[in-house]
Amino acid sequence: MTQTVTAAYDSELKAQNAFDELVSDGFPREALFLDRQARELKVIIGDSGQREVEEVLNRHEPAKLWSRPYDNE
């Protein structure tokens, strides 16, 4: 099942750094959505990659991290 993993950060820099790390780790930019104003990073990922994404996001100290099933409608 595809998930949307979202991390909310207390600074735009943390969100940007998490985004940059995911890109450098090979995650496609098309699956990453950085909202600078809200300081949130959303990642659309299959179950097999969810753990790795959460580990990267957690390294950048999010204020909150959650996931939910991806709804593409």
N, CA, C and O atoms as CSV, one atom per row, in Angstrom:
chain,resi,resn,atom,element,x,y,z
A,1,MET,N,N,0.843,-1.169,0.000
A,1,MET,CA,C,0.000,0.000,0.000
A,1,MET,C,C,0.897,1.244,0.000
A,1,MET,O,O,1.953,1.252,0.633
A,2,THR,N,N,0.490,2.247,-0.682
A,2,THR,CA,C,1.237,3.492,-0.750
A,2,THR,C,C,0.834,4.390,0.415
A,2,THR,O,O,-0.344,4.496,0.756
A,3,GLN,N,N,1.829,5.033,1.018
A,3,GLN,CA,C,1.613,5.888,2.178
A,3,GLN,C,C,2.071,7.313,1.874
A,3,GLN,O,O,2.936,7.532,1.026
A,4,THR,N,N,1.488,8.261,2.566
A,4,THR,CA,C,1.995,9.621,2.592
A,4,THR,C,C,2.581,9.823,3.977
A,4,THR,O,O,1.858,9.798,4.973
A,5,VAL,N,N,3.887,10.023,4.041
A,5,VAL,CA,C,4.568,10.279,5.305
A,5,VAL,C,C,4.821,11.774,5.363
A,5,VAL,O,O,5.397,12.347,4.438
A,6,THR,N,N,4.393,12.406,6.446
A,6,THR,CA,C,4.521,13.851,6.590
A,6,THR,C,C,5.315,14.172,7.846
A,6,THR,O,O,5.092,13.594,8.909
A,7,ALA,N,N,6.247,15.109,7.699
A,7,ALA,CA,C,7.016,15.604,8.839
A,7,ALA,C,C,6.835,17.113,8.910
A,7,ALA,O,O,6.998,17.820,7.916
A,8,ALA,N,N,6.496,17.594,10.095
A,8,ALA,CA,C,6.382,19.029,10.337
A,8,ALA,C,C,7.595,19.458,11.152
A,8,ALA,O,O,7.914,18.853,12.176
A,9,TYR,N,N,8.258,20.494,10.693
A,9,TYR,CA,C,9.481,20.971,11.343
A,9,TYR,C,C,9.270,22.355,11.942
A,9,TYR,O,O,8.371,23.088,11.530
A,10,ASP,N,N,10.100,22.707,12.912
A,10,ASP,CA,C,10.002,24.030,13.518
A,10,ASP,C,C,10.868,25.056,12.798
A,10,ASP,O,O,10.915,26.220,13.194
A,11,SER,N,N,11.553,24.624,11.739
A,11,SER,CA,C,12.308,25.582,10.922
A,11,SER,C,C,12.301,25.126,9.469
A,11,SER,O,O,12.267,23.933,9.168
A,12,GLU,N,N,12.334,26.098,8.591
A,12,GLU,CA,C,12.371,25.801,7.159
A,12,GLU,C,C,13.674,25.094,6.792
A,12,GLU,O,O,13.691,24.243,5.902
A,13,LEU,N,N,14.760,25.445,7.474
A,13,LEU,CA,C,16.065,24.843,7.198
A,13,LEU,C,C,16.060,23.339,7.462
A,13,LEU,O,O,16.619,22.575,6.675
A,14,LYS,N,N,15.443,22.908,8.548
A,14,LYS,CA,C,15.361,21.474,8.847
A,14,LYS,C,C,14.578,20.744,7.758
A,14,LYS,O,O,14.981,19.670,7.311
A,15,ALA,N,N,13.468,21.328,7.335
A,15,ALA,CA,C,12.654,20.720,6.280
A,15,ALA,C,C,13.450,20.629,4.978
A,15,ALA,O,O,13.409,19.608,4.292
A,16,GLN,N,N,14.166,21.690,4.645
A,16,GLN,CA,C,14.978,21.699,3.422
A,16,GLN,C,C,16.092,20.661,3.507
A,16,GLN,O,O,16.361,19.967,2.526
A,17,ASN,N,N,16.739,20.545,4.653
A,17,ASN,CA,C,17.814,19.565,4.819
A,17,ASN,C,C,17.292,18.138,4.684
A,17,ASN,O,O,17.957,17.288,4.092
A,18,ALA,N,N,16.116,17.873,5.225
A,18,ALA,CA,C,15.518,16.542,5.096
A,18,ALA,C,C,15.201,16.252,3.626
A,18,ALA,O,O,15.456,15.151,3.138
A,19,PHE,N,N,14.647,17.241,2.927
A,19,PHE,CA,C,14.358,17.118,1.501
A,19,PHE,C,C,15.639,16.794,0.733
A,19,PHE,O,O,15.670,15.867,-0.076
A,20,ASP,N,N,16.692,17.567,0.994
A,20,ASP,CA,C,17.962,17.374,0.287
A,20,ASP,C,C,18.549,15.996,0.548
A,20,ASP,O,O,19.098,15.374,-0.362
A,21,GLU,N,N,18.441,15.513,1.778
A,21,GLU,CA,C,18.971,14.183,2.094
A,21,GLU,C,C,18.201,13.093,1.352
A,21,GLU,O,O,18.802,12.151,0.837
A,22,LEU,N,N,16.891,13.215,1.296
A,22,LEU,CA,C,16.090,12.220,0.570
A,22,LEU,C,C,16.449,12.210,-0.914
A,22,LEU,O,O,16.558,11.144,-1.520
A,23,VAL,N,N,16.633,13.388,-1.497
A,23,VAL,CA,C,17.015,13.471,-2.912
A,23,VAL,C,C,18.384,12.821,-3.112
A,23,VAL,O,O,18.568,12.046,-4.051
A,24,SER,N,N,19.343,13.128,-2.242
A,24,SER,CA,C,20.683,12.554,-2.401
A,24,SER,C,C,20.696,11.053,-2.150
A,24,SER,O,O,21.585,10.350,-2.631
A,25,ASP,N,N,19.701,10.549,-1.389
A,25,ASP,CA,C,19.581,9.105,-1.174
A,25,ASP,C,C,18.890,8.393,-2.331
A,25,ASP,O,O,18.763,7.169,-2.324
A,26,GLY,N,N,18.443,9.163,-3.329
A,26,GLY,CA,C,17.869,8.553,-4.524
A,26,GLY,C,C,16.355,8.544,-4.596
A,26,GLY,O,O,15.788,7.958,-5.519
A,27,PHE,N,N,15.691,9.178,-3.649
A,27,PHE,CA,C,14.232,9.237,-3.733
A,27,PHE,C,C,13.853,10.235,-4.823
A,27,PHE,O,O,14.449,11.308,-4.910
A,28,PRO,N,N,12.875,9.896,-5.648
A,28,PRO,CA,C,12.513,10.777,-6.765
A,28,PRO,C,C,11.861,12.077,-6.274
A,28,PRO,O,O,11.010,12.067,-5.384
A,29,ARG,N,N,12.276,13.169,-6.868
A,29,ARG,CA,C,11.716,14.474,-6.510
A,29,ARG,C,C,10.198,14.512,-6.693
A,29,ARG,O,O,9.499,15.240,-5.987
A,30,GLU,N,N,9.699,13.731,-7.634
A,30,GLU,CA,C,8.258,13.713,-7.899
A,30,GLU,C,C,7.467,13.168,-6.708
A,30,GLU,O,O,6.263,13.408,-6.608
A,31,ALA,N,N,8.125,12.444,-5.811
A,31,ALA,CA,C,7.454,11.861,-4.653
A,31,ALA,C,C,7.624,12.712,-3.399
A,31,ALA,O,O,7.123,12.359,-2.331
A,32,LEU,N,N,8.336,13.843,-3.530
A,32,LEU,CA,C,8.620,14.712,-2.390
A,32,LEU,C,C,7.915,16.047,-2.580
A,32,LEU,O,O,7.955,16.630,-3.663
A,33,PHE,N,N,7.274,16.523,-1.528
A,33,PHE,CA,C,6.554,17.788,-1.584
A,33,PHE,C,C,6.935,18.634,-0.377
A,33,PHE,O,O,6.552,18.322,0.750
A,34,LEU,N,N,7.683,19.696,-0.612
A,34,LEU,CA,C,8.150,20.573,0.448
A,34,LEU,C,C,7.298,21.834,0.465
A,34,LEU,O,O,7.270,22.594,-0.503
A,35,ASP,N,N,6.609,22.043,1.573
A,35,ASP,CA,C,5.818,23.256,1.778
A,35,ASP,C,C,6.626,24.145,2.711
A,35,ASP,O,O,6.606,23.965,3.929
A,36,ARG,N,N,7.338,25.107,2.130
A,36,ARG,CA,C,8.232,25.963,2.923
A,36,ARG,C,C,7.468,26.811,3.934
A,36,ARG,O,O,7.928,27.009,5.058
A,37,GLN,N,N,6.320,27.303,3.541
A,37,GLN,CA,C,5.545,28.168,4.427
A,37,GLN,C,C,5.052,27.401,5.659
A,37,GLN,O,O,5.123,27.907,6.779
A,38,ALA,N,N,4.561,26.198,5.449
A,38,ALA,CA,C,4.074,25.374,6.560
A,38,ALA,C,C,5.204,24.598,7.231
A,38,ALA,O,O,5.014,24.009,8.295
A,39,ARG,N,N,6.390,24.601,6.597
A,39,ARG,CA,C,7.562,23.858,7.084
A,39,ARG,C,C,7.232,22.366,7.211
A,39,ARG,O,O,7.574,21.723,8.203
A,40,GLU,N,N,6.564,21.834,6.187
A,40,GLU,CA,C,6.207,20.419,6.138
A,40,GLU,C,C,6.814,19.768,4.905
A,40,GLU,O,O,6.908,20.371,3.836
A,41,LEU,N,N,7.219,18.527,5.087
A,41,LEU,CA,C,7.730,17.709,3.991
A,41,LEU,C,C,6.875,16.463,3.906
A,41,LEU,O,O,6.752,15.717,4.878
A,42,LYS,N,N,6.281,16.234,2.740
A,42,LYS,CA,C,5.453,15.057,2.503
A,42,LYS,C,C,6.173,14.162,1.509
A,42,LYS,O,O,6.754,14.629,0.529
A,43,VAL,N,N,6.121,12.871,1.785
A,43,VAL,CA,C,6.764,11.888,0.920
A,43,VAL,C,C,5.743,10.807,0.601
A,43,VAL,O,O,5.138,10.230,1.504
A,44,ILE,N,N,5.553,10.536,-0.675
A,44,ILE,CA,C,4.672,9.453,-1.105
A,44,ILE,C,C,5.562,8.250,-1.378
A,44,ILE,O,O,6.457,8.302,-2.221
A,45,ILE,N,N,5.306,7.169,-0.656
A,45,ILE,CA,C,6.212,6.022,-0.698
A,45,ILE,C,C,5.438,4.719,-0.471
A,45,ILE,O,O,4.421,4.702,0.224
A,46,GLY,N,N,5.923,3.655,-1.054
A,46,GLY,CA,C,5.352,2.337,-0.806
A,46,GLY,C,C,5.771,1.832,0.572
A,46,GLY,O,O,6.708,2.355,1.175
A,47,ASP,N,N,5.081,0.828,1.057
A,47,ASP,CA,C,5.376,0.274,2.382
A,47,ASP,C,C,6.838,-0.124,2.530
A,47,ASP,O,O,7.413,0.024,3.609
A,48,SER,N,N,7.441,-0.623,1.466
A,48,SER,CA,C,8.816,-1.121,1.553
A,48,SER,C,C,9.824,-0.008,1.842
A,48,SER,O,O,10.882,-0.280,2.408
A,49,GLY,N,N,9.527,1.220,1.473
A,49,GLY,CA,C,10.457,2.320,1.698
A,49,GLY,C,C,10.081,3.227,2.855
A,49,GLY,O,O,10.810,4.168,3.169
A,50,GLN,N,N,8.949,2.952,3.492
A,50,GLN,CA,C,8.451,3.840,4.537
A,50,GLN,C,C,9.416,3.946,5.717
A,50,GLN,O,O,9.646,5.041,6.230
A,51,ARG,N,N,9.966,2.845,6.139
A,51,ARG,CA,C,10.868,2.861,7.288
A,51,ARG,C,C,12.094,3.740,7.022
A,51,ARG,O,O,12.494,4.530,7.877
A,52,GLU,N,N,12.681,3.600,5.844
A,52,GLU,CA,C,13.859,4.393,5.491
A,52,GLU,C,C,13.530,5.883,5.448
A,52,GLU,O,O,14.310,6.705,5.929
A,53,VAL,N,N,12.386,6.231,4.878
A,53,VAL,CA,C,11.961,7.631,4.812
A,53,VAL,C,C,11.781,8.184,6.222
A,53,VAL,O,O,12.238,9.288,6.517
A,54,GLU,N,N,11.125,7.432,7.087
A,54,GLU,CA,C,10.906,7.901,8.452
A,54,GLU,C,C,12.230,8.085,9.196
A,54,GLU,O,O,12.366,9.018,9.987
A,55,GLU,N,N,13.196,7.214,8.955
A,55,GLU,CA,C,14.508,7.360,9.587
A,55,GLU,C,C,15.180,8.658,9.153
A,55,GLU,O,O,15.738,9.377,9.981
A,56,VAL,N,N,15.127,8.958,7.859
A,56,VAL,CA,C,15.726,10.197,7.355
A,56,VAL,C,C,15.004,11.406,7.949
A,56,VAL,O,O,15.647,12.337,8.435
A,57,LEU,N,N,13.695,11.394,7.912
A,57,LEU,CA,C,12.931,12.525,8.436
A,57,LEU,C,C,13.208,12.742,9.919
A,57,LEU,O,O,13.336,13.882,10.365
A,58,ASN,N,N,13.299,11.664,10.680
A,58,ASN,CA,C,13.562,11.765,12.119
A,58,ASN,C,C,14.952,12.312,12.424
A,58,ASN,O,O,15.149,12.953,13.456
A,59,ARG,N,N,15.905,12.072,11.554
A,59,ARG,CA,C,17.262,12.603,11.772
A,59,ARG,C,C,17.282,14.131,11.799
A,59,ARG,O,O,18.209,14.732,12.341
A,60,HIS,N,N,16.271,14.749,11.221
A,60,HIS,CA,C,16.215,16.205,11.145
A,60,HIS,C,C,15.274,16.799,12.191
A,60,HIS,O,O,14.866,17.956,12.088
A,61,GLU,N,N,14.936,16.001,13.191
A,61,GLU,CA,C,14.194,16.426,14.381
A,61,GLU,C,C,12.853,17.109,14.076
A,61,GLU,O,O,12.679,18.295,14.355
A,62,PRO,N,N,11.918,16.360,13.508
A,62,PRO,CA,C,10.606,16.966,13.255
A,62,PRO,C,C,9.857,17.220,14.559
A,62,PRO,O,O,10.045,16.512,15.548
A,63,ALA,N,N,9.013,18.236,14.543
A,63,ALA,CA,C,8.132,18.500,15.673
A,63,ALA,C,C,7.037,17.430,15.724
A,63,ALA,O,O,6.531,17.080,16.790
A,64,LYS,N,N,6.689,16.922,14.537
A,64,LYS,CA,C,5.635,15.898,14.435
A,64,LYS,C,C,5.878,15.086,13.169
A,64,LYS,O,O,6.299,15.623,12.144
A,65,LEU,N,N,5.610,13.796,13.252
A,65,LEU,CA,C,5.753,12.890,12.105
A,65,LEU,C,C,4.546,11.965,12.090
A,65,LEU,O,O,4.201,11.371,13.112
A,66,TRP,N,N,3.901,11.843,10.931
A,66,TRP,CA,C,2.754,10.948,10.821
A,66,TRP,C,C,2.662,10.398,9.405
A,66,TRP,O,O,3.276,10.911,8.470
A,67,SER,N,N,1.878,9.341,9.282
A,67,SER,CA,C,1.636,8.751,7.962
A,67,SER,C,C,0.184,8.367,7.837
A,67,SER,O,O,-0.518,8.146,8.824
A,68,ARG,N,N,-0.242,8.294,6.603
A,68,ARG,CA,C,-1.616,7.867,6.309
A,68,ARG,C,C,-1.625,7.261,4.919
A,68,ARG,O,O,-0.728,7.537,4.122
A,69,PRO,N,N,-2.611,6.450,4.615
A,69,PRO,CA,C,-2.677,5.885,3.270
A,69,PRO,C,C,-2.791,6.996,2.223
A,69,PRO,O,O,-3.496,7.987,2.413
A,70,TYR,N,N,-2.084,6.802,1.128
A,70,TYR,CA,C,-2.094,7.782,0.043
A,70,TYR,C,C,-3.421,7.707,-0.687
A,70,TYR,O,O,-3.874,6.629,-1.070
A,71,ASP,N,N,-4.037,8.864,-0.874
A,71,ASP,CA,C,-5.294,8.966,-1.602
A,71,ASP,C,C,-5.040,9.839,-2.808
A,71,ASP,O,O,-4.922,11.058,-2.683
A,72,ASN,N,N,-4.953,9.221,-3.988
A,72,ASN,CA,C,-4.620,9.982,-5.198
A,72,ASN,C,C,-5.830,10.560,-5.909
A,72,ASN,O,O,-5.725,10.987,-7.059
A,73,GLU,N,N,-6.950,10.578,-5.257
A,73,GLU,CA,C,-8.155,11.157,-5.885
A,73,GLU,C,C,-8.326,12.592,-5.481
A,73,GLU,O,O,-9.279,13.244,-5.908
